[in-house]
């Protein structure tokens, strides 16, 4: 089977879409606000809201209500991944991928795509971890978030009460929004689902697969984050109040893979920017657990 490394540089010239797909396609980012084209450093992202107060109709110009402009500061960092690999090691991985079930007879999968996908999945994992950890750092009682009394790690017995207490700790305006999310670890998510099933509050249609899970009686969607693995921390947020910032609009964010013939090494570099800011923390809630 052909294993030609000389074409790697030509393949990696078209790398922006690959990197963008891995960053913007992560699970948690589909639930919060995203801004692209952001430079590294501390930047202020604009946010606005409006008060649509009405009044009795009358002649003349009598404005009512206000449009308010505000900002949330986001520290955006330049990140990198640099690795080098022995071609023989990569060849063994590539052949294993080619021979995987469902791939037999497929002669169209290039070496670079198989290995590139492997590295880019690592970028997705890094972004997912970063978002969860950043929310945990910023949405806290010390920063003004509501914290329910008696917060405890979820168990099947207490999960429904604990999550409802967390939801109740949101301010009234946030509760009325249609983008309320409850972010937690995968283990806590499974505990919550088990609690809902045990209480006969959730049912599955196995023909369609598992649908989104909401806290029964509320508009809050449960979201699991790899950044909270091993943590009992849970936050209730408004998706539009959590802003992820990245670049992806210039050559500062890119993925490259090339063969260094002099060293007989395949080198991989990934450069990307990422930052996260939370607006109106006082309207959100956290159980403040470690």
C-alpha positions as CSV (number, residue, x, y, z in Angstrom):
1,X,0.0,0.0,0.0
2,X,1.4,3.4,-1.0
3,X,2.9,5.5,1.7
4,X,4.1,8.7,0.1
5,X,5.1,11.6,2.4
6,X,6.3,14.0,-0.3
7,X,2.8,15.3,-0.9
8,X,2.1,16.4,2.7
9,X,3.0,20.0,2.3
10,X,0.7,20.4,-0.7
11,X,-2.2,18.9,1.3
12,X,-1.7,21.1,4.4
13,X,-2.0,24.3,2.5
14,X,-5.8,24.0,2.8
15,X,-5.9,23.8,6.6
16,X,-8.0,26.7,7.8
17,X,-11.4,25.0,7.3
18,X,-10.1,21.9,9.0
19,X,-9.1,23.8,12.1
20,X,-12.2,25.9,12.1
21,X,-14.4,22.8,11.9
22,X,-12.7,21.2,14.9
23,X,-12.9,24.4,17.1
24,X,-16.4,25.5,16.2
25,X,-17.9,22.0,16.0
26,X,-17.4,21.1,19.6
27,X,-20.5,20.2,21.7
28,X,-20.3,22.9,24.3
29,X,-19.7,25.7,21.7
30,X,-23.0,24.9,20.0
31,X,-24.7,26.0,23.3
32,X,-23.0,29.4,23.9
33,X,-22.1,32.5,22.0
34,X,-19.0,32.5,19.7
35,X,-17.0,35.4,18.3
36,X,-14.4,34.8,15.5
37,X,-11.8,37.1,14.2
38,X,-10.6,38.1,17.7
39,X,-6.9,39.0,18.2
40,X,-4.8,37.7,21.1
41,X,-4.7,39.7,24.3
42,X,-7.5,41.2,26.5
43,X,-10.3,42.4,24.3
44,X,-13.7,44.0,25.1
45,X,-16.5,42.3,23.2
46,X,-19.6,44.5,22.7
47,X,-23.0,43.3,24.1
48,X,-26.2,45.2,23.8
49,X,-29.8,44.8,25.2
50,X,-32.9,46.9,24.9
51,X,-35.8,47.8,27.2
52,X,-38.9,47.9,25.1
53,X,-41.1,50.0,27.3
54,X,-44.3,51.2,25.7
55,X,-46.5,54.2,26.5
56,X,-49.8,55.7,25.6
57,X,-49.9,56.9,22.0
58,X,-49.6,60.7,21.7
59,X,-48.5,63.3,19.1
60,X,-44.9,64.4,19.1
61,X,-41.7,62.5,19.7
62,X,-41.8,60.9,23.1
63,X,-39.2,58.1,23.2
64,X,-39.5,55.4,25.9
65,X,-37.1,52.6,26.8
66,X,-33.4,52.4,26.2
67,X,-30.9,50.4,24.2
68,X,-27.9,49.7,26.4
69,X,-24.4,48.9,25.2
70,X,-22.1,47.0,27.5
71,X,-18.9,45.0,27.2
72,X,-17.4,41.8,28.5
73,X,-13.6,41.5,28.8
74,X,-12.2,38.3,27.3
75,X,-8.5,37.3,27.6
76,X,-7.6,35.5,24.4
77,X,-4.5,33.4,24.4
78,X,-2.3,32.2,21.5
79,X,-2.0,28.4,21.8
80,X,0.1,25.8,20.0
81,X,0.6,22.1,19.7
82,X,3.9,20.9,18.2
83,X,4.7,17.2,17.8
84,X,7.0,15.1,15.7
85,X,6.5,11.5,14.7
86,X,8.4,8.7,13.2
87,X,7.0,7.9,9.7
88,X,6.9,4.2,10.5
89,X,4.7,4.8,13.6
90,X,2.4,6.9,11.5
91,X,2.3,4.3,8.8
92,X,1.2,1.6,11.2
93,X,-1.6,3.9,12.4
94,X,-2.6,4.8,8.9
95,X,-2.8,1.2,7.8
96,X,-4.9,0.3,10.9
97,X,-7.3,3.1,10.0
98,X,-7.5,1.9,6.4
99,X,-8.3,-1.6,7.5
100,X,-10.9,-0.7,10.1
101,X,-14.4,-2.1,9.7
102,X,-16.2,-0.2,7.0
103,X,-13.1,1.0,5.4
104,X,-12.0,-2.1,3.4
105,X,-11.6,-1.4,-0.3
106,X,-11.6,2.4,0.2
107,X,-8.6,3.6,-1.7
108,X,-9.4,7.3,-1.5
109,X,-8.4,8.2,2.1
110,X,-5.1,10.0,2.0
111,X,-2.5,9.5,4.6
112,X,-2.5,13.2,5.7
113,X,-6.3,13.3,6.2
114,X,-6.3,10.2,8.5
115,X,-3.4,11.5,10.6
116,X,-4.6,15.1,10.5
117,X,-8.1,14.1,11.7
118,X,-6.4,12.4,14.7
119,X,-4.6,15.5,15.7
120,X,-7.5,17.8,15.1
121,X,-9.7,15.7,17.5
122,X,-7.1,16.6,20.1
123,X,-7.8,20.3,19.4
124,X,-11.5,19.7,19.9
125,X,-10.8,18.1,23.3
126,X,-8.6,21.0,24.3
127,X,-11.3,23.5,23.5
128,X,-14.1,21.5,25.3
129,X,-11.9,21.3,28.4
130,X,-11.0,25.0,28.2
131,X,-14.7,26.1,28.0
132,X,-15.8,23.9,31.0
133,X,-12.8,25.0,33.1
134,X,-13.3,28.6,32.3
135,X,-16.9,28.6,33.2
136,X,-16.0,27.0,36.5
137,X,-13.5,29.7,37.2
138,X,-15.8,32.6,36.3
139,X,-19.3,31.6,37.4
140,X,-18.8,31.5,41.1
141,X,-20.4,32.9,44.2
142,X,-17.4,35.1,44.8
143,X,-18.0,36.8,41.4
144,X,-21.7,37.3,42.2
145,X,-23.4,34.2,40.9
146,X,-26.4,32.9,42.9
147,X,-25.5,29.9,45.1
148,X,-28.2,27.7,46.5
149,X,-28.2,26.7,50.1
150,X,-27.2,23.1,50.9
151,X,-25.4,22.5,47.6
152,X,-24.1,18.9,47.4
153,X,-22.6,16.5,44.8
154,X,-25.4,14.8,42.8
155,X,-26.7,11.4,43.6
156,X,-29.7,9.6,42.1
157,X,-31.6,10.4,45.4
158,X,-30.9,14.2,45.5
159,X,-30.2,15.2,41.8
160,X,-33.7,16.5,41.0
161,X,-33.8,18.7,44.1
162,X,-30.3,19.9,43.7
163,X,-30.8,20.9,40.1
164,X,-34.0,22.6,40.8
165,X,-32.4,24.6,43.7
166,X,-29.6,25.6,41.2
167,X,-32.2,26.7,38.6
168,X,-34.1,28.7,41.3
169,X,-30.8,30.5,42.2
170,X,-30.9,32.1,38.7
171,X,-32.4,35.6,38.7
172,X,-36.0,35.9,37.4
173,X,-35.0,37.4,34.0
174,X,-32.5,34.7,33.2
175,X,-35.0,32.0,34.1
176,X,-37.4,33.4,31.5
177,X,-34.8,33.2,28.7
178,X,-34.9,30.5,26.1
179,X,-31.1,29.7,26.2
180,X,-30.8,28.4,29.8
181,X,-28.1,25.7,30.1
182,X,-27.0,23.6,33.1
183,X,-23.3,22.7,32.6
184,X,-21.9,19.7,34.5
185,X,-19.5,16.8,34.3
186,X,-20.4,13.7,32.2
187,X,-20.7,11.7,35.4
188,X,-23.1,14.2,37.0
189,X,-25.1,14.2,33.7
190,X,-25.5,10.5,33.9
191,X,-26.6,10.7,37.5
192,X,-29.2,13.3,36.6
193,X,-30.5,11.2,33.8
194,X,-30.8,8.2,36.0
195,X,-32.6,10.3,38.6
196,X,-35.1,11.5,36.0
197,X,-35.7,7.9,34.8
198,X,-36.1,6.6,38.3
199,X,-38.7,9.3,39.0
200,X,-40.5,8.5,35.7
201,X,-39.8,12.1,34.5
202,X,-38.0,11.1,31.2
203,X,-38.6,8.6,28.5
204,X,-36.6,7.4,25.6
205,X,-37.6,6.6,22.0
206,X,-34.9,4.2,21.1
207,X,-35.9,4.4,17.4
208,X,-34.8,8.0,17.4
209,X,-32.0,7.9,19.8
210,X,-31.6,10.0,22.9
211,X,-33.0,13.5,22.6
212,X,-31.8,16.6,24.4
213,X,-32.4,16.4,28.2
214,X,-34.1,19.2,30.1
215,X,-34.6,19.7,33.8
216,X,-38.3,18.7,34.1
217,X,-40.6,21.6,34.6
218,X,-38.1,24.1,33.3
219,X,-36.5,25.4,30.1
220,X,-33.0,24.4,31.2
221,X,-31.1,22.1,28.9
222,X,-28.5,19.8,30.6
223,X,-25.0,19.9,29.0
224,X,-22.0,17.7,29.8
225,X,-18.5,19.2,29.6
226,X,-15.2,17.3,29.4
227,X,-13.7,20.2,31.2
228,X,-15.5,19.3,34.4
229,X,-14.5,15.6,34.5
230,X,-13.8,14.7,38.1
231,X,-15.6,17.8,39.4
232,X,-18.8,18.2,41.3
233,X,-19.2,21.8,40.0
234,X,-22.4,22.7,38.2
235,X,-23.4,26.0,36.7
236,X,-26.7,27.3,35.4
237,X,-26.1,29.9,32.7
238,X,-27.7,31.8,29.8
239,X,-25.9,30.6,26.6
240,X,-25.7,34.1,25.1
241,X,-24.0,35.4,28.3
242,X,-21.0,33.0,27.9
243,X,-18.8,34.2,25.0
244,X,-16.1,32.1,23.4
245,X,-13.6,34.1,21.3
246,X,-11.2,32.7,18.7
247,X,-9.4,33.8,15.6
248,X,-9.8,31.7,12.4
249,X,-9.8,34.7,10.2
250,X,-6.1,34.9,9.4
251,X,-2.9,32.8,9.2
252,X,-2.3,33.0,13.0
253,X,-4.7,30.1,13.3
254,X,-3.6,27.1,11.2
255,X,-2.8,23.5,11.1
256,X,0.3,22.2,9.3
257,X,1.8,18.8,8.7
258,X,5.1,18.4,6.8
259,X,7.8,15.8,6.2
260,X,11.3,16.8,7.2
261,X,13.4,14.6,4.9
262,X,16.7,15.6,6.5
263,X,15.5,14.3,9.9
264,X,13.2,11.6,8.5
265,X,10.5,13.0,10.8
266,X,6.8,14.1,10.2
267,X,6.3,17.4,12.0
268,X,2.8,18.7,13.0
269,X,2.0,22.2,14.2
270,X,-1.3,23.6,15.3
271,X,-1.8,27.2,16.2
272,X,-5.1,28.6,17.5
273,X,-6.5,31.3,19.7
274,X,-9.1,30.9,22.4
275,X,-10.6,32.9,25.3
276,X,-13.9,32.9,27.2
277,X,-15.8,35.7,29.0
278,X,-19.0,35.6,31.0
279,X,-21.4,38.5,31.0
280,X,-23.9,39.3,33.9
281,X,-22.5,36.7,36.3
282,X,-24.9,38.0,38.9
283,X,-27.8,36.7,36.9
284,X,-26.3,33.2,36.7
285,X,-26.0,30.4,39.3
286,X,-23.4,27.9,40.6
287,X,-23.3,25.2,43.3
288,X,-19.7,26.4,44.0
289,X,-18.4,22.9,44.6
290,X,-14.9,21.8,43.7
